[in-house]
Amino acid sequence: MTPVTVIGAGIAGLTAALSLSARGVPVRVVERAKGPAELGAGLQISPNGYKVLEALGLGPAIEARSLANLAVVLADGRTGAQVLRMPLSGPFRLVRRPDLIAILSEAADAAGIDVAYGRPIDSPPPEGAVLGADGLHSVVRPHLNGADAPFFTGQVAWRAVVPGDRPPEARVDMDAARHLVRYPLPGGLVNLVGIQERADWTAEGWRQPGDPDAFRATFAGMPAAADDLAKIDTCHLWGLFRHPVARRWQDGRVAIIGDAAHPTLPFLAQGANLALEDAWTFAAAHSAGDLPGWEAARRPRVERAIAAANANARNYHLSGLTRLVGHAGLRVLGRVAPAFMPSRFDWLYGHDVTAR
C-alpha cells in the first residue's frame, strides 16, 4: 500500500497513524513541537468518538484515565437554578487532553510507528501520500484550497483547571452574552470553560495567558460557580474565529482532517470527536483507494455538527423576554418529555464510523 506521511501528532494525526497502521499501511508522523503535548485542559469524548478509540483497542486505557459523564445540566447562571437535566446514555468520558495524547502516543510506540518530533514542515512533501492533521494553522490546507481568512465571531473563551470535586456531569451556567461550562476531570480537578461575547480581539490561539481576576470578573454574578472561580490561579484566553469548512479536503494524494479541514467552535464538544471520526474514515478510504468518496460522505455530517454547535452558542446566550420564555419552555419539556432533548442528538452520538 502507498505509504502515508502524517503531518501533526495531535489527536487527529496520531489516531490516523494508528488507523492506517492497523490496516497494514506504512506510516510516519512528523510534528513541529519537540514532544507530546503536556499542556491542555479537558475534553469530552462522546460515544461516536469513543467507538474509534475502542476499535483501536484503546477502550481500557481511556476508561482507566478518564471519568464517566452521566448528564448535561443547563442552569440559569444568575440564580444557579436548574433549567434542564439531560441524562446521557453510552460511553461519554471526561479526559485531560494530555492524557488522551499520551494514550495515543503510547499506542503508536507499541505499533512501531515512527513519530518524529521537532520537525517543522512548511509545505506538503512533494512525493507520496500526505495527510495534514496540523490544526487551525495548517500548512497543508492552503496547498488544497489557497489562502483563506478566518473571521472573529465576537466571542472569546476563557479556560482554567482548578482543584475540586464535582458530580459526574457537565454543567452549563447560561446568561446573557456569556456562559460557563464546568465538569470534573481525573485527579480531583474541575475543568472550566467560559464563553464571553465581546467586540475586540485580534489574536487566535488558546495558549495565551489570561488574568485570573479578569476571568472571575467576567463571570461574576454566577452564584453556583463562585467557589470554582475563586480557585483560579492560572488561566488562558483565546478569541474564537470561524474558518470556513475547506472547499477541498483531498486531491487524491494530499488530504486534510480535523481542524485543518473543518475547525469547530467549542459549543457541542465535538472537535476531538470529529477528528477521531475523520482519522478512522480517512484510513479506510485510503486503503480502499477512494478519497473522493470519503470526502463526499464526511462533509454533510461535519457541516451538520458545526451548525448544531453554532446554534448552541446562540441558545446559551439568550437575554430579555426570549431568555425567560426559552428557559420556561426547557423546564416544561424536561418534566413532560425528559428524553426528547437528548434524542435530538442521536444522529451525532449514535453514529459509529467503525461499523462501516
C-alpha positions as CSV (number, residue, x, y, z in Angstrom):
1,M,0.0,0.0,0.0
2,T,1.1,3.6,-0.6
3,P,2.9,4.9,2.5
4,V,1.4,8.0,4.2
5,T,3.2,10.9,5.9
6,V,1.0,12.4,8.6
7,I,1.8,16.0,9.5
8,G,0.8,16.6,13.1
9,A,0.9,14.4,16.2
10,G,-2.2,15.6,17.9
11,I,-5.4,13.7,18.3
12,A,-6.3,13.6,14.6
13,G,-2.7,12.8,13.5
14,L,-1.9,10.0,15.9
15,T,-5.4,8.4,15.5
16,A,-5.0,8.4,11.8
17,A,-1.5,6.9,12.1
18,L,-2.9,4.1,14.3
19,S,-5.8,3.5,12.0
20,L,-3.6,3.3,8.9
21,S,-1.1,1.0,10.6
22,A,-3.9,-1.3,11.7
23,R,-4.7,-1.7,8.0
24,G,-1.1,-2.5,7.1
25,V,-0.3,0.9,5.6
26,P,3.3,2.1,6.2
27,V,3.0,5.4,8.0
28,R,5.2,8.0,9.7
29,V,4.3,11.1,11.6
30,V,6.1,14.4,11.7
31,E,5.4,17.1,14.4
32,R,6.6,20.6,14.7
33,A,6.6,20.5,18.6
34,K,9.5,19.0,20.4
35,G,7.4,16.4,22.2
36,P,3.9,15.2,23.0
37,A,1.5,17.8,24.3
38,E,1.9,18.4,28.0
39,L,-0.5,21.4,28.2
40,G,-4.2,21.4,27.7
41,A,-7.4,21.1,29.7
42,G,-10.4,18.9,29.5
43,L,-12.1,17.1,26.6
44,Q,-15.4,15.4,26.3
45,I,-15.4,12.2,24.4
46,S,-18.8,11.2,23.2
47,P,-19.9,7.7,22.0
48,N,-19.1,8.5,18.3
49,G,-15.5,9.3,19.2
50,Y,-15.2,6.6,21.8
51,K,-16.1,4.0,19.2
52,V,-13.0,4.8,17.2
53,L,-10.8,4.5,20.3
54,E,-12.5,1.2,21.2
55,A,-11.9,-0.1,17.7
56,L,-8.2,0.7,18.1
57,G,-8.1,-1.4,21.3
58,L,-7.8,1.7,23.5
59,G,-11.1,1.4,25.4
60,P,-9.5,0.1,28.6
61,A,-6.8,2.8,28.5
62,I,-9.4,5.5,28.2
63,E,-11.6,4.0,30.9
64,A,-8.6,4.0,33.3
65,R,-7.6,7.6,32.6
66,S,-11.0,9.3,32.3
67,L,-14.3,9.8,34.2
68,A,-17.8,9.0,33.1
69,N,-20.1,11.9,32.1
70,L,-23.6,11.0,33.1
71,A,-25.6,14.1,32.2
72,V,-25.5,17.6,30.8
73,V,-27.2,20.1,33.1
74,L,-28.4,23.5,31.8
75,A,-28.7,26.1,34.6
76,D,-29.7,29.7,35.0
77,G,-26.4,31.4,35.6
78,R,-27.9,34.3,37.6
79,T,-29.7,32.1,40.1
80,G,-28.0,28.7,39.8
81,A,-31.4,27.1,39.4
82,Q,-31.5,24.0,37.1
83,V,-33.3,24.6,33.8
84,L,-32.9,21.2,32.2
85,R,-31.1,18.0,33.0
86,M,-30.3,15.7,30.1
87,P,-29.2,12.2,31.1
88,L,-26.6,10.7,28.9
89,S,-26.5,7.0,27.9
90,G,-23.5,5.4,26.4
91,P,-19.7,5.9,26.9
92,F,-19.4,9.7,27.5
93,R,-16.0,10.2,29.0
94,L,-14.2,13.3,30.5
95,V,-10.4,13.3,30.0
96,R,-7.5,15.6,30.1
97,R,-6.1,16.3,26.6
98,P,-2.5,15.5,27.6
99,D,-3.7,12.1,28.9
100,L,-5.5,11.3,25.6
101,I,-2.4,12.3,23.6
102,A,-0.3,10.1,25.9
103,I,-2.6,7.1,25.3
104,L,-2.4,7.6,21.6
105,S,1.4,8.2,21.7
106,E,2.0,5.0,23.7
107,A,-0.1,3.0,21.3
108,A,1.9,4.4,18.4
109,D,5.1,3.4,20.1
110,A,3.7,-0.1,20.7
111,A,2.7,-0.4,17.0
112,G,6.2,0.7,15.9
113,I,5.0,3.9,14.2
114,D,7.8,6.4,13.6
115,V,6.8,9.7,15.3
116,A,9.4,12.4,14.6
117,Y,9.1,15.4,16.9
118,G,10.8,18.8,16.4
119,R,10.3,18.6,12.6
120,P,8.6,21.7,11.3
121,I,7.3,21.4,7.7
122,D,6.3,24.4,5.7
123,S,4.6,22.6,2.9
124,P,3.5,19.1,2.0
125,P,6.3,16.8,0.9
126,P,6.3,16.6,-3.0
127,E,6.1,12.8,-3.1
128,G,3.9,10.1,-1.6
129,A,0.6,10.3,0.2
130,V,0.3,13.2,2.7
131,L,-2.3,13.7,5.4
132,G,-2.5,17.2,7.0
133,A,-3.6,16.8,10.6
134,D,-1.9,20.0,11.6
135,G,-4.8,22.0,13.1
136,L,-6.0,25.6,12.6
137,H,-2.8,26.9,11.2
138,S,-2.3,24.0,8.8
139,V,0.4,24.2,6.2
140,V,-1.4,21.6,4.1
141,R,-4.8,23.2,3.8
142,P,-3.5,26.1,1.6
143,H,-2.0,23.5,-0.8
144,L,-5.5,22.3,-1.5
145,N,-7.5,25.5,-1.0
146,G,-5.3,28.5,-1.3
147,A,-5.3,31.1,1.5
148,D,-8.5,32.0,3.4
149,A,-9.0,34.5,6.2
150,P,-10.8,33.5,9.4
151,F,-13.1,36.0,10.9
152,F,-13.7,36.8,14.6
153,T,-17.0,35.5,15.9
154,G,-17.4,38.2,18.6
155,Q,-16.7,35.7,21.3
156,V,-13.7,34.8,23.4
157,A,-13.1,31.7,25.5
158,W,-11.6,31.5,29.0
159,R,-10.1,28.2,30.2
160,A,-8.8,27.0,33.5
161,V,-8.4,23.9,35.6
162,V,-8.9,24.1,39.4
163,P,-8.9,21.6,42.2
164,G,-12.3,20.4,43.2
165,D,-15.0,17.7,43.4
166,R,-17.9,17.9,41.1
167,P,-20.7,15.4,40.2
168,P,-20.1,13.3,37.1
169,E,-21.8,15.7,34.7
170,A,-21.2,18.7,32.5
171,R,-22.9,21.8,33.8
172,V,-23.6,24.9,31.7
173,D,-24.5,28.1,33.6
174,M,-26.2,30.3,31.0
175,D,-26.6,34.1,31.0
176,A,-27.0,36.9,28.5
177,A,-23.9,37.2,26.3
178,R,-21.9,34.6,28.4
179,H,-22.0,31.0,29.7
180,L,-19.7,28.9,31.8
181,V,-19.1,25.1,31.4
182,R,-17.8,23.0,34.3
183,Y,-17.1,19.3,34.6
184,P,-14.8,17.0,36.6
185,L,-11.5,15.6,35.5
186,P,-9.4,12.7,36.9
187,G,-7.2,13.7,39.8
188,G,-9.7,15.8,41.7
189,L,-9.8,18.6,39.1
190,V,-12.5,20.7,37.6
191,N,-12.4,22.0,34.0
192,L,-13.8,25.5,33.4
193,V,-14.5,27.0,30.0
194,G,-16.2,30.4,29.9
195,I,-17.5,32.0,26.7
196,Q,-18.0,35.7,26.6
197,E,-19.3,37.9,23.8
198,R,-17.2,41.0,23.1
199,A,-16.2,43.1,20.2
200,D,-12.5,43.4,20.4
201,W,-9.9,40.7,19.7
202,T,-7.1,40.1,17.3
203,A,-5.0,37.0,18.1
204,E,-6.2,33.5,17.6
205,G,-4.9,30.5,19.6
206,W,-5.7,29.1,23.0
207,R,-2.3,29.3,24.7
208,Q,-2.4,33.0,25.5
209,P,-2.2,33.7,29.2
210,G,-5.2,35.3,30.8
211,D,-5.7,37.2,34.0
212,P,-7.5,35.1,36.7
213,D,-9.1,38.2,38.2
214,A,-10.5,39.2,34.8
215,F,-11.8,35.6,34.4
216,R,-13.6,35.9,37.8
217,A,-14.9,39.4,37.0
218,T,-16.2,38.3,33.6
219,F,-18.4,35.6,35.2
220,A,-19.2,37.3,38.5
221,G,-22.8,37.0,39.5
222,M,-23.0,33.2,38.9
223,P,-23.5,32.0,42.4
224,A,-23.2,28.3,41.7
225,A,-19.8,28.8,40.1
226,A,-18.4,31.2,42.7
227,D,-16.3,28.5,44.6
228,D,-14.7,27.2,41.4
229,L,-14.0,30.7,40.1
230,A,-12.3,31.7,43.4
231,K,-9.8,28.8,42.9
232,I,-8.4,30.0,39.6
233,D,-4.7,30.9,39.8
234,T,-3.7,30.5,36.1
235,C,-5.9,30.6,33.0
236,H,-5.8,31.0,29.3
237,L,-7.9,33.2,26.9
238,W,-8.4,32.9,23.2
239,G,-10.5,34.5,20.5
240,L,-13.0,32.3,18.7
241,F,-12.5,32.6,15.0
242,R,-14.6,30.9,12.3
243,H,-12.7,29.3,9.4
244,P,-15.0,28.1,6.6
245,V,-15.1,24.4,6.0
246,A,-12.4,23.8,3.4
247,R,-13.7,23.6,-0.1
248,R,-11.4,20.6,-0.9
249,W,-10.2,18.0,1.6
250,Q,-8.2,15.9,-0.8
251,D,-6.8,15.7,-4.3
252,G,-6.0,12.0,-4.4
253,R,-2.5,12.4,-2.9
254,V,-2.8,15.1,-0.2
255,A,-5.7,15.3,2.3
256,I,-6.6,17.2,5.4
257,I,-8.6,16.2,8.5
258,G,-9.8,17.6,11.8
259,D,-9.3,21.3,12.4
260,A,-7.2,21.6,9.3
261,A,-10.3,20.8,7.3
262,H,-13.2,22.0,9.4
263,P,-12.5,23.9,12.6
264,T,-15.4,23.6,15.0
265,L,-16.4,26.0,17.8
266,P,-16.5,24.5,21.3
267,F,-20.3,24.6,21.8
268,L,-21.0,20.9,21.3
269,A,-17.8,19.4,22.4
270,Q,-17.2,17.7,19.1
271,G,-13.8,19.0,17.9
272,A,-11.9,15.9,19.2
273,N,-14.7,13.5,18.3
274,L,-15.0,14.7,14.7
275,A,-11.2,14.4,14.5
276,L,-11.3,10.8,15.7
277,E,-14.0,10.0,13.1
278,D,-12.1,11.7,10.3
279,A,-8.9,9.7,11.2
280,W,-10.6,6.4,11.1
281,T,-12.6,7.1,7.9
282,F,-9.6,8.5,6.1
283,A,-7.6,5.4,6.8
284,A,-10.4,3.2,5.5
285,A,-10.8,5.3,2.4
286,H,-7.0,5.5,1.7
287,S,-6.8,1.7,2.0
288,A,-9.8,1.4,-0.4
289,G,-8.4,4.0,-2.8
290,D,-11.5,6.2,-2.6
291,L,-10.6,9.6,-1.1
292,P,-13.2,11.4,-3.2
293,G,-16.0,9.1,-1.8
294,W,-14.7,9.7,1.7
295,E,-14.8,13.5,1.4
296,A,-18.3,13.4,-0.1
297,A,-19.6,11.2,2.7
298,R,-18.0,13.1,5.5
299,R,-18.8,16.7,4.5
300,P,-22.6,16.6,5.2
301,R,-22.2,15.2,8.7
302,V,-19.4,17.6,9.6
303,E,-21.4,20.6,8.4
304,R,-24.4,19.5,10.4
305,A,-22.3,19.1,13.5
306,I,-20.8,22.6,13.1
307,A,-24.3,24.1,12.5
308,A,-25.6,22.4,15.7
309,A,-22.6,23.8,17.7
310,N,-23.3,27.3,16.4
311,A,-26.9,27.0,17.4
312,N,-25.9,26.1,20.9
313,A,-23.9,29.3,21.2
314,R,-26.9,31.3,20.4
315,N,-29.2,29.4,22.8
316,Y,-26.8,29.7,25.7
317,H,-26.7,33.5,25.5
318,L,-30.4,34.4,25.4
319,S,-31.5,37.6,27.1
320,G,-34.7,39.5,28.0
321,L,-38.1,38.0,27.2
322,T,-36.5,35.5,24.9
323,R,-34.5,34.1,27.7
324,L,-37.4,33.9,30.1
325,V,-39.6,32.1,27.5
326,G,-36.8,29.8,26.4
327,H,-35.9,28.7,29.9
328,A,-39.5,28.2,30.8
329,G,-40.0,26.0,27.8
330,L,-37.0,23.9,28.6
331,R,-38.3,23.3,32.1
332,V,-41.6,22.2,30.9
333,L,-40.0,19.9,28.3
334,G,-37.8,18.4,31.0
335,R,-40.9,17.5,33.0
336,V,-43.2,16.2,30.3
337,A,-40.7,14.7,27.8
338,P,-37.3,14.2,29.5
339,A,-35.9,12.0,26.7
340,F,-36.7,14.5,23.9
341,M,-33.7,16.8,24.2
342,P,-31.1,14.0,24.4
343,S,-32.7,12.2,21.5
344,R,-32.3,15.3,19.2
345,F,-28.6,14.3,19.0
346,D,-29.0,10.6,18.3
347,W,-27.7,11.3,14.8
348,L,-24.5,12.6,16.2
349,Y,-23.7,10.5,19.3
350,G,-25.2,7.3,17.9
351,H,-23.1,7.3,14.7
352,D,-20.5,4.6,14.5
353,V,-17.9,5.1,11.7
354,T,-16.2,1.8,12.7
355,A,-19.2,-0.3,11.7
356,R,-18.8,0.6,8.0
